[in-house]
Amino acid sequence: MLKLKIALLILVLLITVSGCERITDTVITPPEQPEDQSLTVMTYNVYVGSSAEPLLNVQELLQAPAEVAKMYANVMASDFPNRAIGIAKSIKEHNPHVIGLQEISLIRRQSPGDFLAGNPTLAEEVVLDYLQLLMDALQAEGLDYKIAAQVENLDVEMPLVTDTGLDDIRLTDYDVILARSDVEITRQVTANYDSKLNIEKLNLENPRGYAAVDATIAGTSYHIVNTHLEALIESIRVSQTQELVDLLSNETLPIILLGDFNTRATEGTGYNILLGAGYVDVWQMDSEGTGNTCCQDDNILNEISDLTVRIDHIYVRNLNPTSIVTHTVGDKPGDRLASGLWPSDHAGVVAQLEF
């Protein structure tokens, strides 16, 4: 692993990406940190298990049940119960103080469905609870994590065609912050962005949001924020990025910003908005990879890793570590399950900061 002083990292970022004058005016003098303190954080998009693109491309609602059935089959084939075990092993290897998780899904079913009758009853029979499955996997690895905060994003119910008729499938999507049991958590904040995707032909909204907490580790408090920004429409993603920057603009605690930002490093508009607001991308190029985090094939069965872009990031602000070590997880051949599945279509990202 290559260790670089944060001053050098900031200098490289300023010269190659953002322009020195853009960040200098916005950086708040960081609080002093105690000596010999380390902080490890992780971000991981765990993948619901299917692309939604075919569903979003239907021309009318009557085409939706067949596409929903295909998506449901893909999700079940992606085998999150076993993928959760693989993700838990990556977490155990690095034992981060806090973890930002995206695409934490709750899938429920109703049979027979009543969607076409006005959907008077929402589906409640749990098929897969990703958060519970992951917490169980962490416990099985001997780890003690707690749910520090979670924000509900999408909550949608759609009809699914079966051999006997129509069922209803309900997907609720969350972003979650987990914290080790030895981390003190206060000031939990969750909210959805004003800017969100609307798909009129499906009568569907796709809100996104963020979860934030104050985490106290070895006597020092940090403001931890986890988010998953819009993937399909750049203008919405840019608006959400600016909302987040504005919401955090007066924060005086050291900020650690985790998530799947869906903006490419280093050319993405959202990426450069964050740099312009004083955030530092902590990724360091090293001998073990480029930091690319997305994306494996939709069925996550590709033999060779297909990660080609870096959209899962860890940023810091108001923070002055003496060194940072970063690396990806879940993207090596040995991380694949015995079935051939990758743990996710994304790689996770881990950063260890020393003070």
N, C-alpha and C positions, 0 to 999 in steps of 0.2 A: 504494500500500500504506500502511496505517495503522500507524505504529509507536507502541507504548505502553510505558511503563516497566513492568517486571514488578510493581513495588509496586502500581501502579494496577490491574493485572489481578487480582492476588491480592485486593485490597480489594473489587473488583466481585464476584468469585466468592464471597467470604465473605459479603457482604451479601445477594446474590440467591439463593444456592444452599444454602449449608451451615451458616451460623451461625458467627460468629467463634470462639466458644469451642471448636468441634469441631476445628478445624485447629491452633489456636495451641499446644495441648498436645503435638502430635505432630511438629511441624516440628523437624528437627535443624539446628543452625547450619551453613550451607553452607560448604564450604572456599572460601578466597579464590581468585578466578580471575585469570589474567594479563590485563593490559590489551590492548585491541585484538585480541581473539581472536574468531573466529566459528565456529559449528558449525551445519551443515545436516543435518537428518534427514528421512526420508520413511517413511510407511507406505502400503502398497498391497495390497488384496485383489484378486488378479488374475483370480478367477472361474474355476471349473472348466469352466463352459459350459452347465450345466443345473441346473434345480431338482430336488431329490430328493423333493419333497413327494408326487407321485403314487406313487412307489415306497413311501414310508413309510406311505401310506394303504391299501395292499393288505390284504385281509382274511386271506389265506393265502399260503404260500410259492409255490404253483403259479401264482399270478397274477404273480409277480415277473419271469419271463423276458421277458414282453411289455413290461413297464414299463422294464426294464433296456435293452431294445432301443431304446425311445423316448429314454431318457436318453443312450445312446451316440450316437444319431443327432444329438441336440441338441449334444452336446459336439463332435462332428466339424464340425457346421455353424458352430459358434462360432469356428472357425479360429484356435486359439491361436498357431500359427506366425506369422501376420501380426499378431495382437494383440500378441504379444511385441515386435514391431518398434515398434508405437505406444507401448507402455509404455517401451521403451528410449529412445525420443526424449524422453519426458517426463523420464526420469532424466537424460539428457544436458543438458537445458535447465537443470536445477537443480544437477546434480553433487553430490548429497548425500554426506556422509562415510559415513553408514550408512543402510541401508534395511531396514525390516521388511516381509516379504512373507508373505501368507497365501494359502491354497488353491493352493499349489504342488503340482501333481499329477503322479503317475507312473501312466500307464495302460498295462496289459499285457493280452494276449489269448492264449487257448489254443483251438485249433481242431483236432479237435472237443473239446468240453469234457468234464470228468469230474465236475462238481459233484454230479450226481444219483447218482453211483456212490461217493460219500463224499469226493470231492475229494482223492484221494491225491497229485495233482501240481498245484502252484500254477502259475498262468499266468506266463510269463516273457518272452514276445515283446513287446518294447516297441513300443507304438503312438505314444504321445506322452510325452515327458519335458519337462515345463514348465520345469524348472530349466535343463536344458541348452539348450533353445530360447532362454530369456531370456539366459543367459550368452553364447550365440553372437550374439544381437542386440546386446547391449551391446558386445561386441568389434567388431562391424561398425560401430558408431557411434564407434569409437576410444576406448572407455572401458575402464579396467582395474579390474575389481572381483573380489573373491575371496569365497568362501563362508566366512563367519566361524563360523556355527553353524546347525544345522538339527535340528528335533525331528520325529519321526514320530508322527503322530496315527492317524487311521483307516487300516486296511489290510484291505480287504474284497474278497472274490471272490464273484461272483454269476453265475448262468446267463443267457445272452442268446439269445433265439430268432432263428434265421436261416432263410433259405429251404431250407436243407439239413439243419437239425437245431438242436442246441444248442451254442454256444460258451460259454466262460467269459471274463468280463471282470473284471479286478482293478484296483482303484483304491487307491493309497496317497497319503495327504495329508500334506503337510509345512508347517510354518512355518519360514521361513528368514531369517537375517540376512546381508545382504551388506555388505561394507566396501570402501571404496576401497583401492587398493594402498598408499597412503601412511599408512594407519591401522594402528597396531600393535594386535593382538588377543591377549588372554590370558584366562585363567579362563573357559573355555567351559563352560556348564551347560545341560543340557536335561533336561526331565522332563515327565511327564504328571500331570494332576490326579487326585486320588483320586475326585472326583465326576465321573461321566460318564453319558451317555445310553445306555439299554438299550432295544432294540426287540425284545421277546420273539418276536413272530410271525415275524420274519425271522431270529431267532437272531443278532442284530447288536448290537455295541457300537460306540459312537462316542466314543472317548477324545479329549481335547484337551489341549494342553500349552503349554509356553513354551520359548523359547530365550533365553539370556542370555550376554553377553560383557562383558569390560572392554575398552574401546576407548580408546587413548591418542592424542590429537590435539594437536599443538603442545605436547607436554609435560604435558598435563592428561588424567587418566583419568576416564572416565565408565562407569557400569554401564548397558549398553543391554539392554533386555528387549523381546521381541516375542512376542505371543500372539494367539490367536483363540478367543474364548469361545463357549460353547454358544448356539445360535441359537433352538432350539425351546422349551426348557423353562426358564422364568425361575428356578425354584428351583435348578436345576443351575448356571445361569449365576451366580447370586448366590454359591453355594458356591464355585465356581471363583474368583470375584473375591476372596472372603475368603481362600482358600488363597494366592493370589498376594500379597495384602497381607501375610499372615503370613510368607510365605517371604522377603519383602524388608524386613521390619520392622527388622532389625538392620543393614541395609546403610548404610555411612557414606559411600561414594562418591556423587557426584551421579548420580541415577537419571534415565534417559530411558526412558519406558515407551511402546511403540508397539503398535498393533494394531487389529484389528476386535473391539471389545468387545461388540458386539451389545446394547449398553445405550444408550438414547437420552439425548443431552444436551438438556435439563438435568434431566429428571424421572426418569430411570432409577434403579432401586435400586442397581445395580452402579456406576453413575456416581457416585452420592452416597456410596457406601462408599469409593471411591477418594479423593474430596475430603475425606471425614472422616478419612482416614489421612494427610493432608498432601500429597496430589498436586494439582498445579495443571494444569488443562486450558489449553493454550497457545493455543487457537483465539481469533482476534480477528475480530469482524465488520468487514467492509470493503466498499468500493464494488463489489467484484467478485463478491460472493455471500454466501450465508448459512453456508457451510461444510457444507451437506448432502452426504452421501456415499453414500446408498443409496436406492433401487436402480433401475437401468434395467430394462426388460422382460426376461423370462427369455431371449428370443432376441436381446437387445441390439441390436435393429434399430429401436427407436423413434426417430423423427426429432427430437422435442423431449425434452430431458433430463427424466427422471422422478424425479430425486433429491429426496426429501422429508424425510429424517431424517438426523441426524448420529450415526453409530455408530462411525466410524473416528476414533480419537483419538490425540493425542500429549500425554503428561503429563510433568511434571518434578517432582523432589523433591530436596531438599538442594542446590538450584541457585539462583544469584542472577544471572541475565543482566540487562544494562542495557536491552535491548530485544529484542522478538520480532516477526518478520514471518511470517505464516502464510497459506497459500492452498491451494486444491484444484487437482488436475490431472486430465486425462483426462475432463473433463466439459463442455468447450466444443465447439460445432459443428465447429470446425476439427480437433478431436482424433479425429473419426470416421474410420474407414478408408474407402478408396475403395468398398468393398463396402457401406458404410452401417453396419457394425458399430461399436459403441463399444469401446474397448480393454478394458473390464471392465464388469460391472454396478455396480461401486463407483467412486467417485472416489478418487484418491490424495490424501494430505495431506502438505504440506511445511512445515517450520518452520525458519526461520533465526534462530539465537540469537546475539546479540552480547554480548561481555563487555568 
